[in-house]
Amino acid sequence: MEQKKVKKKRKLKPFVVDTAFFVGGLAIGEVVASLVKDIAFLKWLSFEVLYGLQEPLQFNLLLFKFTLGCTIRLSPALILFGLLGLLLSRLMRAASAEKKERSKAYDLHPDKSEHIEDDEDEDEDEDEDSEDEEVVVGDDSQRYDY
């Protein structure tokens, strides 16, 4: 017996998508913070706080030189736009799921199946009544037997 290989469509994990939108929001927040630092009533968005090692630690072992350091810079604009990016990601995922549910609901709608059954009944009635009937279509008078 032959076994068919079914290729599944890959989906990005929600964590990856959320992270991408969060990082994109941080980038936009960085731009906004640099643009509004000269505007008086929006200056609070560009206030920054630095956490971490200001100067990196260096280890010189003659053959190898290691440099370690980490600094995190936070501002209200970064936090605000990062959270907005995360919210946008979640809203888009929810809208996509709702759209899928609506399309499934439409496929399983009882009225749709009734219309299909009605069409099949009409086709059967036409087949019984119209044996060997000629139909003229268009100006070129083509004839079709049903």
C-alpha positions as a LaTeX table, in Angstrom:
\begin{tabular}{lrrr}
\hline
Residue & $x$ (\AA) & $y$ (\AA) & $z$ (\AA) \\
\hline
Met1 & 0.00 & 0.00 & 0.00 \\
Glu2 & 1.16 & 3.46 & $-0.82$ \\
Gln3 & 1.23 & 6.06 & 1.87 \\
Lys4 & 0.62 & 9.59 & 0.75 \\
Lys5 & 2.75 & 12.27 & 2.28 \\
Val6 & 0.67 & 15.21 & 3.32 \\
Lys7 & 2.48 & 18.51 & 3.29 \\
Lys8 & 1.31 & 20.70 & 6.13 \\
Lys9 & 1.34 & 24.45 & 5.79 \\
Arg10 & 3.80 & 25.90 & 8.26 \\
Lys11 & 2.55 & 28.55 & 10.60 \\
Leu12 & 4.70 & 30.98 & 12.51 \\
Lys13 & 4.50 & 30.49 & 16.20 \\
Pro14 & 2.61 & 33.24 & 18.02 \\
Phe15 & 5.69 & 33.98 & 20.13 \\
Val16 & 7.78 & 34.72 & 17.03 \\
Val17 & 5.12 & 36.99 & 15.54 \\
Asp18 & 4.56 & 38.79 & 18.84 \\
Thr19 & 8.30 & 39.30 & 19.24 \\
Ala20 & 8.64 & 40.70 & 15.72 \\
Phe21 & 5.81 & 43.19 & 16.29 \\
Phe22 & 7.24 & 44.14 & 19.71 \\
Val23 & 10.70 & 44.81 & 18.25 \\
Gly24 & 9.12 & 46.79 & 15.39 \\
Gly25 & 7.22 & 48.85 & 17.96 \\
Leu26 & 10.48 & 49.48 & 19.83 \\
Ala27 & 12.12 & 50.73 & 16.62 \\
Ile28 & 9.23 & 53.09 & 15.92 \\
Gly29 & 9.32 & 54.24 & 19.55 \\
Glu30 & 13.01 & 55.04 & 19.22 \\
Val31 & 12.33 & 57.22 & 16.17 \\
Val32 & 9.39 & 58.96 & 17.87 \\
Ala33 & 11.47 & 59.60 & 21.03 \\
Ser34 & 14.23 & 61.25 & 18.99 \\
Leu35 & 11.71 & 63.37 & 17.03 \\
Val36 & 9.77 & 64.72 & 20.03 \\
Lys37 & 12.67 & 65.58 & 22.38 \\
Asp38 & 12.51 & 69.27 & 21.30 \\
Ile39 & 8.69 & 69.58 & 21.64 \\
Ala40 & 7.79 & 70.89 & 25.10 \\
Phe41 & 4.57 & 68.96 & 25.84 \\
Leu42 & 5.91 & 65.68 & 24.37 \\
Lys43 & 9.38 & 65.86 & 25.90 \\
Trp44 & 8.41 & 63.28 & 28.55 \\
Leu45 & 8.35 & 60.60 & 25.80 \\
Ser46 & 12.10 & 60.99 & 25.23 \\
Phe47 & 13.20 & 60.71 & 28.88 \\
Glu48 & 15.73 & 57.84 & 29.03 \\
Val49 & 17.05 & 55.60 & 31.79 \\
Leu50 & 20.11 & 53.37 & 31.25 \\
Tyr51 & 20.57 & 50.10 & 33.14 \\
Gly52 & 23.59 & 47.85 & 32.95 \\
Leu53 & 27.36 & 48.15 & 32.62 \\
Gln54 & 28.38 & 51.57 & 31.35 \\
Glu55 & 31.86 & 50.31 & 30.48 \\
Pro56 & 32.28 & 46.72 & 29.35 \\
Leu57 & 34.36 & 44.20 & 31.31 \\
Gln58 & 37.45 & 43.09 & 29.42 \\
Phe59 & 39.44 & 39.93 & 30.05 \\
Asn60 & 42.82 & 39.68 & 28.33 \\
Leu61 & 44.18 & 36.11 & 28.45 \\
Leu62 & 47.05 & 36.72 & 25.99 \\
Leu63 & 45.61 & 34.36 & 23.35 \\
Phe64 & 42.02 & 35.44 & 23.80 \\
Lys65 & 40.41 & 38.71 & 24.65 \\
Phe66 & 36.86 & 38.63 & 26.03 \\
Thr67 & 34.64 & 41.68 & 26.29 \\
Leu68 & 31.39 & 41.47 & 28.22 \\
Gly69 & 28.80 & 44.19 & 28.53 \\
Cys70 & 25.10 & 44.83 & 28.47 \\
Thr71 & 23.10 & 48.04 & 28.65 \\
Ile72 & 19.34 & 48.47 & 28.49 \\
Arg73 & 17.91 & 51.85 & 27.58 \\
Leu74 & 14.28 & 52.52 & 28.46 \\
Ser75 & 12.03 & 55.44 & 27.63 \\
Pro76 & 8.26 & 55.93 & 27.77 \\
Ala77 & 8.09 & 56.04 & 23.96 \\
Leu78 & 9.89 & 52.69 & 23.67 \\
Ile79 & 7.59 & 51.04 & 26.20 \\
Leu80 & 4.44 & 52.59 & 24.74 \\
Phe81 & 5.17 & 51.68 & 21.11 \\
Gly82 & 6.48 & 48.23 & 22.05 \\
Leu83 & 3.20 & 47.47 & 23.82 \\
Leu84 & 1.21 & 48.93 & 20.90 \\
Gly85 & 3.08 & 46.61 & 18.53 \\
Leu86 & 2.27 & 43.65 & 20.75 \\
Leu87 & $-1.39$ & 44.70 & 20.93 \\
Leu88 & $-1.53$ & 45.05 & 17.14 \\
Ser89 & $-0.12$ & 41.55 & 16.74 \\
Arg90 & $-2.75$ & 40.08 & 19.06 \\
Leu91 & $-5.58$ & 41.99 & 17.35 \\
Met92 & $-4.46$ & 40.77 & 13.92 \\
Arg93 & $-4.31$ & 37.17 & 15.17 \\
Ala94 & $-7.79$ & 37.46 & 16.70 \\
Ala95 & $-9.20$ & 38.96 & 13.49 \\
Ser96 & $-7.63$ & 36.18 & 11.45 \\
Ala97 & $-9.10$ & 33.51 & 13.72 \\
Glu98 & $-12.52$ & 35.19 & 13.57 \\
Lys99 & $-12.34$ & 35.29 & 9.77 \\
Lys100 & $-11.51$ & 31.57 & 9.67 \\
Glu101 & $-14.42$ & 30.78 & 11.99 \\
Arg102 & $-16.78$ & 32.84 & 9.84 \\
Ser103 & $-15.69$ & 31.02 & 6.69 \\
Lys104 & $-16.18$ & 27.65 & 8.40 \\
Ala105 & $-19.60$ & 28.74 & 9.63 \\
Tyr106 & $-20.55$ & 29.75 & 6.08 \\
Asp107 & $-19.46$ & 26.38 & 4.72 \\
Leu108 & $-21.62$ & 24.57 & 7.27 \\
His109 & $-24.60$ & 26.90 & 7.03 \\
Pro110 & $-27.86$ & 24.92 & 6.73 \\
Asp111 & $-29.36$ & 27.28 & 4.12 \\
Lys112 & $-26.43$ & 26.60 & 1.81 \\
Ser113 & $-27.01$ & 22.84 & 1.89 \\
Glu114 & $-30.74$ & 23.38 & 1.24 \\
His115 & $-29.93$ & 25.44 & $-1.84$ \\
Ile116 & $-27.67$ & 22.69 & $-3.13$ \\
Glu117 & $-30.36$ & 20.07 & $-2.60$ \\
Asp118 & $-32.96$ & 22.29 & $-4.28$ \\
Asp119 & $-30.68$ & 22.74 & $-7.29$ \\
Glu120 & $-30.15$ & 19.00 & $-7.56$ \\
Asp121 & $-33.93$ & 18.38 & $-7.44$ \\
Glu122 & $-34.50$ & 20.94 & $-10.20$ \\
Asp123 & $-31.79$ & 19.31 & $-12.35$ \\
Glu124 & $-33.43$ & 15.89 & $-11.95$ \\
Asp125 & $-36.85$ & 17.34 & $-12.92$ \\
Glu126 & $-35.36$ & 19.00 & $-16.01$ \\
Asp127 & $-33.59$ & 15.79 & $-17.03$ \\
Glu128 & $-36.87$ & 13.84 & $-16.94$ \\
Asp129 & $-38.85$ & 16.45 & $-18.90$ \\
Ser130 & $-36.29$ & 17.42 & $-21.50$ \\
Glu131 & $-35.03$ & 14.28 & $-23.16$ \\
Asp132 & $-33.80$ & 14.87 & $-26.76$ \\
Glu133 & $-34.74$ & 18.57 & $-26.64$ \\
Glu134 & $-32.89$ & 20.98 & $-28.92$ \\
Val135 & $-31.80$ & 24.30 & $-27.50$ \\
Val136 & $-30.81$ & 27.27 & $-29.69$ \\
Val137 & $-28.14$ & 29.50 & $-28.15$ \\
Gly138 & $-26.94$ & 32.82 & $-29.56$ \\
Asp139 & $-26.94$ & 34.07 & $-33.15$ \\
Asp140 & $-24.76$ & 31.30 & $-34.60$ \\
Ser141 & $-27.63$ & 28.81 & $-34.07$ \\
Gln142 & $-25.64$ & 26.11 & $-32.39$ \\
Arg143 & $-27.83$ & 23.23 & $-31.29$ \\
Tyr144 & $-27.28$ & 21.16 & $-28.22$ \\
Asp145 & $-29.02$ & 17.95 & $-27.34$ \\
Tyr146 & $-29.78$ & 17.28 & $-23.70$ \\
\hline
\end{tabular}
